[in-house]
Amino acid sequence: MQKRILLTSFDTWLRDQQSNSSDDLLIEVTKLQVIPHDLTFLRSLPVDVQQASSLVIEKINAIQPDYIICCGMAASRTKLSVELTATSGESVLHTDVDLEKLVAEAVAIDISHDCGKFVCEGLYYCVLDYLKQKQLPARCIFVHVPVLNGENLSGIVADFLLIINNLALSSSC
């Protein structure tokens, strides 16, 4: 049975940005025709925690995904980073996904303990909190995406597809 996976990305937030690498990555995924999963894309979310969270939660309620992969740009990083936690004040929430197992076969993915203090962490925290409060079975991860270029694009897309496939094919991740 196909797993329903919601993938999200952000819009740009600076005037001089041509694009947001999280959205660039999802554009690359939409071009692929070999993914055997039911993917729903919620692209170019506003760079505002409340607005982005509301849109993602609305989409969660509409499609009831098995997994949610939220993506955000991390221009200072050189490879994908999967975030373990999100904080809000003193509260810390952890993903229920076994990240070590999820990325075990990856060429270049980091497990990160620093989701940043920008909109990425706010969205991740809100989604994790919503899933917990509503006791929904969906599981969520957040992936930070470096700036994509000709040298790293194929490797990052391959690692991202590994994440998607490992989530969809393994009930123990």
SERO-4910 file (N, C-alpha, C, O; in steps of 0.05 Angstrom, whole numbers):
BEGIN
 pado doro    nc1    nc2    nc3   cac1   cac2   cac3    cc1    cc2    cc3    oc1    oc2    oc3
  Met    A     17    -24      0      0      0      0     18     25      0     37     27     15
  Gln    A     11     44    -17     26     69    -18     23     85      7      1     87     18
  Lys    A     45     97     16     44    115     39     39    143     29     49    151      8
  Arg    A     22    157     44     17    185     37     38    202     52     41    201     76
  Ile    A     52    218     36     74    235     47     69    264     39     66    270     15
  Leu    A     68    281     59     66    310     54     94    322     55    109    318     74
  Leu    A    101    336     34    127    350     33    122    380     31    106    389     15
  Thr    A    136    395     48    133    424     49    159    438     44    181    427     49
  Ser    A    157    462     34    180    479     30    172    508     35    149    515     38
  Phe    A    193    525     37    188    554     43    194    571     18    208    563      0
  Asp    A    182    594     18    187    615     -1    213    629      7    224    624     29
  Thr    A    222    647     -9    246    664     -2    238    684     19    214    690     23
  Trp    A    258    695     33    252    714     54    269    739     51    265    759     66
  Leu    A    288    739     33    305    763     28    300    772     -1    296    755    -19
  Arg    A    301    798     -5    295    809    -32    314    798    -53    306    794    -76
  Asp    A    339    794    -46    359    786    -66    360    756    -71    376    747    -87
  Gln    A    344    741    -57    344    712    -61    329    705    -87    307    713    -92
  Gln    A    342    689   -103    330    680   -128    310    657   -122    289    655   -135
  Ser    A    316    641   -102    299    618    -95    306    609    -67    325    618    -54
  Asn    A    290    590    -57    295    578    -31    303    549    -38    288    535    -52
  Ser    A    326    539    -27    335    513    -34    316    490    -26    316    469    -39
  Ser    A    300    495     -5    280    474      2    260    471    -20    252    449    -27
  Asp    A    252    493    -32    233    492    -54    246    482    -80    234    467    -95
  Asp    A    271    490    -84    286    479   -107    288    449   -106    285    436   -127
  Leu    A    292    438    -82    294    409    -79    267    396    -86    266    375   -100
  Leu    A    245    407    -76    219    396    -82    212    398   -112    199    380   -122
  Ile    A    221    419   -124    217    421   -154    231    397   -167    220    385   -186
  Glu    A    255    391   -159    270    369   -170    255    342   -166    254    325   -184
  Val    A    244    339   -143    229    314   -136    204    312   -154    197    290   -163
  Thr    A    191    335   -159    166    334   -176    173    324   -205    155    314   -219
  Lys    A    198    328   -213    206    320   -240    210    290   -243    209    279   -265
  Leu    A    213    276   -220    218    248   -221    192    232   -224    172    239   -211
  Gln    A    192    212   -240    168    197   -245    170    169   -233    152    153   -237
  Val    A    191    163   -219    196    136   -209    190    132   -179    196    112   -168
  Ile    A    177    152   -167    172    150   -138    145    135   -134    124    145   -143
  Pro    A    146    112   -121    122     96   -118    105    103    -94     91     86    -83
  His    A    106    128    -86     91    137    -62     72    159    -69     74    172    -90
  Asp    A     52    163    -52     32    183    -57     42    209    -44     38    214    -20
  Leu    A     55    226    -60     67    251    -50     48    274    -55     37    277    -76
  Thr    A     46    291    -34     31    316    -36     50    338    -30     64    337    -10
  Phe    A     51    358    -47     70    380    -43     55    405    -34     35    413    -45
  Leu    A     66    417    -13     56    443     -3     81    461     -4     96    464     15
  Arg    A     84    474    -27    108    489    -33    106    519    -27     84    530    -26
  Ser    A    129    531    -23    131    560    -20    114    571      3    100    591      0
  Leu    A    116    558     26    102    568     49    112    596     56    135    602     52
  Pro    A     94    613     67    104    639     76    124    637     99    122    618    115
  Val    A    143    654     99    164    654    120    153    668    145    162    689    153
  Asp    A    133    655    156    119    665    180    109    640    195     94    624    183
  Val    A    117    637    220    111    612    234     81    607    236     72    585    230
  Gln    A     66    627    243     37    623    247     23    616    221      7    597    219
  Gln    A     29    631    200     17    626    174     25    599    162      8    583    153
  Ala    A     51    593    163     61    567    152     49    544    168     40    524    156
  Ser    A     49    546    194     38    524    211      9    520    205      0    497    203
  Ser    A     -7    541    203    -35    538    197    -40    524    170    -57    507    168
  Leu    A    -24    531    150    -27    518    124    -20    489    125    -33    472    113
  Val    A      2    482    139     10    454    141    -10    438    157    -17    416    149
  Ile    A    -20    449    179    -40    434    195    -66    430    179    -78    409    181
  Glu    A    -73    450    164    -97    448    147    -94    425    127   -112    410    122
  Lys    A    -70    424    115    -64    403     95    -63    375    109    -72    355     97
  Ile    A    -52    374    133    -51    348    148    -79    338    152    -85    315    148
  Asn    A    -97    356    160   -125    348    165   -139    340    139   -156    322    140
  Ala    A   -132    352    117   -145    346     92   -136    320     80   -153    305     70
  Ile    A   -110    314     81   -100    289     68    -93    267     86    -89    244     77
  Gln    A    -91    272    112    -83    252    132    -59    236    124    -61    212    119
  Pro    A    -36    249    121    -12    235    112     -1    215    133     -7    218    157
  Asp    A     14    196    123     28    178    141     53    191    152     61    188    174
  Tyr    A     66    208    134     90    222    141     89    250    131     76    256    111
  Ile    A    103    267    146    106    295    138    136    301    137    150    296    157
  Ile    A    146    311    115    173    320    112    173    349    107    168    358     84
  Cys    A    179    365    127    181    394    125    210    400    117    229    389    128
  Cys    A    213    418     98    240    425     88    244    455     91    226    471     87
  Gly    A    269    462     97    276    490     99    304    494     90    320    475     88
  Met    A    311    519     83    337    525     72    357    530     95    351    542    115
  Ala    A    381    519     91    404    524    110    428    530     93    444    512     86
  Ala    A    431    555     86    452    564     67    480    558     77    498    555     61
  Ser    A    483    557    103    510    552    114    518    523    115    541    517    121
  Arg    A    500    505    109    506    476    110    513    466     83    506    478     62
  Thr    A    527    443     82    536    433     56    522    407     49    525    397     26
  Lys    A    506    395     67    491    371     60    465    372     75    460    390     92
  Leu    A    448    353     69    422    352     82    426    348    112    444    333    120
  Ser    A    409    360    128    409    357    157    381    350    166    362    365    160
  Val    A    378    327    179    352    319    190    352    327    219    369    320    234
  Glu    A    331    342    227    330    353    254    317    333    274    295    323    268
  Leu    A    330    330    296    320    312    317    299    326    334    279    313    342
  Thr    A    303    351    341    286    365    360    277    392    349    289    404    331
  Ala    A    256    402    362    248    430    359    240    441    386    229    426    403
  Thr    A    247    466    391    241    478    417    224    502    414    223    516    394
  Ser    A    209    507    436    194    532    439    196    539    468    184    526    485
  Gly    A    211    560    473    216    567    501    231    545    515    253    537    505
  Glu    A    221    534    537    234    512    551    225    485    541    236    465    549
  Ser    A    204    484    525    193    459    515    209    448    491    215    463    472
  Val    A    216    423    492    231    410    471    215    385    462    207    369    478
  Leu    A    210    384    436    197    361    424    216    346    406    232    358    391
  His    A    214    319    406    231    302    390    214    288    369    190    282    374
  Thr    A    225    284    345    211    268    325    209    239    335    226    230    350
  Asp    A    188    226    327    184    197    334    199    179    314    200    155    318
  Val    A    211    191    293    225    175    273    253    169    283    267    186    294
  Asp    A    261    144    279    289    135    286    307    146    265    311    134    244
  Leu    A    319    169    270    336    182    250    361    167    243    370    167    220
  Glu    A    373    154    263    397    138    257    391    116    236    406    113    217
  Lys    A    369    103    240    360     82    220    352     95    194    358     84    172
  Leu    A    339    117    195    329    131    171    352    138    152    350    135    128
  Val    A    374    147    163    396    157    146    420    138    145    442    146    135
  Ala    A    418    114    155    440     96    157    454     91    130    478     88    129
  Glu    A    439     90    109    450     83     82    458    108     66    467    106     44
  Ala    A    454    131     78    459    156     63    488    162     59    505    154     75
  Val    A    494    175     37    521    183     31    530    207     48    552    207     60
  Ala    A    512    227     51    520    251     64    496    265     77    487    286     66
  Ile    A    486    255     99    465    268    114    474    270    143    484    250    154
  Asp    A    470    293    154    475    297    183    449    295    199    428    302    189
  Ile    A    451    285    223    429    287    242    436    312    259    458    313    271
  Ser    A    419    331    260    424    356    273    407    359    299    385    349    300
  His    A    419    373    318    405    379    343    400    409    345    394    419    367
  Asp    A    403    423    323    399    452    322    383    460    298    393    465    276
  Cys    A    357    462    303    338    469    281    339    499    275    325    508    258
  Gly    A    355    513    290    356    542    286    334    556    302    317    543    313
  Lys    A    335    582    301    314    597    316    297    614    297    285    633    306
  Phe    A    296    606    272    281    620    252    254    606    248    246    590    265
  Val    A    241    610    226    215    599    221    215    569    219    195    556    225
  Cys    A    238    557    211    240    528    209    233    514    235    216    496    236
  Glu    A    246    523    256    241    510    282    212    515    292    200    497    304
  Gly    A    202    539    286    175    545    294    155    526    281    136    516    294
  Leu    A    158    522    255    140    505    240    143    476    250    123    462    255
  Tyr    A    168    467    253    172    439    262    160    434    290    147    414    294
  Tyr    A    164    453    308    153    451    334    122    450    333    109    433    346
  Cys    A    110    468    318     81    469    316     69    443    305     49    433    315
  Val    A     82    432    284     72    407    272     75    384    292     57    368    296
  Leu    A     99    381    304    103    360    324     83    362    347     72    343    356
  Asp    A     79    387    357     60    391    379     31    384    370     17    372    386
  Tyr    A     23    392    346     -3    386    336     -8    356    335    -28    345    343
  Leu    A     11    341    323      9    312    321      7    299    349     -9    280    353
  Lys    A     22    310    368     21    299    395     -5    305    409    -18    287    420
  Gln    A    -14    330    407    -39    338    420    -63    323    409    -81    316    424
  Lys    A    -64    320    383    -87    306    370    -83    276    369   -101    262    360
  Gln    A    -60    266    379    -54    238    379    -57    225    351    -68    204    348
  Leu    A    -47    239    331    -48    230    304    -25    210    299     -3    213    310
  Pro    A    -29    190    282     -8    171    277     14    180    258     35    168    256
  Ala    A      9    202    244     29    213    225     55    219    240     54    228    263
  Arg    A     77    215    227    103    223    238    116    244    221    113    245    196
  Cys    A    131    261    234    142    285    220    173    286    225    183    281    246
  Ile    A    186    295    203    215    302    206    218    329    192    201    338    176
  Phe    A    240    343    199    247    368    186    275    364    174    293    355    187
  Val    A    277    372    148    302    369    133    312    397    125    297    411    111
  His    A    336    404    133    348    428    124    364    422     98    378    402     97
  Val    A    360    440     78    372    436     52    393    457     47    387    481     49
  Pro    A    417    449     39    437    470     32    430    483      5    412    473     -9
  Val    A    444    503     -2    441    516    -28    449    495    -49    470    482    -47
  Leu    A    432    491    -69    437    471    -90    452    483   -113    448    506   -120
  Asn    A    471    467   -123    486    475   -147    493    451   -164    485    429   -157
  Gly    A    506    455   -186    512    433   -204    529    411   -192    527    388   -200
  Glu    A    545    418   -172    563    398   -160    548    381   -139    555    357   -136
  Asn    A    529    392   -125    517    376   -103    489    366   -109    478    350    -94
  Leu    A    476    376   -130    448    370   -136    442    340   -137    424    331   -123
  Ser    A    456    325   -152    449    297   -156    452    282   -129    435    265   -123
  Gly    A    473    287   -114    476    274    -88    455    281    -68    446    264    -53
  Ile    A    447    306    -67    427    315    -48    400    303    -56    385    294    -39
  Val    A    393    303    -82    368    291    -91    368    261    -84    348    251    -74
  Ala    A    390    248    -89    391    219    -82    387    214    -53    373    196    -45
  Asp    A    400    230    -36    397    226     -7    369    233      2    358    220     20
  Phe    A    357    253    -10    329    260     -3    310    238    -11    291    231      4
  Leu    A    314    226    -34    298    203    -43    301    180    -24    282    165    -19
  Leu    A    325    176    -14    330    155      6    314    159     31    302    141     42
  Ile    A    312    184     40    296    191     63    267    184     57    253    171     74
  Ile    A    256    193     34    228    188     27    223    158     27    204    148     39
  Asn    A    240    143     13    236    114     10    239    100     37    223     82     43
  Asn    A    258    107     53    261     94     79    237     99     97    229     81    112
  Leu    A    227    123     97    203    129    112    180    112    103    165    100    119
  Ala    A    176    112     77    152     98     65    154     68     67    133     55     69
  Leu    A    178     57     66    180     28     65    185     15     92    183    -10     94
  Ser    A    192     30    112    198     18    137    179     28    159    177     52    164
  Ser    A    166     10    171    148     17    193    164     22    219    152     31    239
  Ser    A    190     16    219    205     18    244    223     43    244    236     48    264
  Cys    A    222     59    223    238     84    224    224    104    243    234    126    247
***
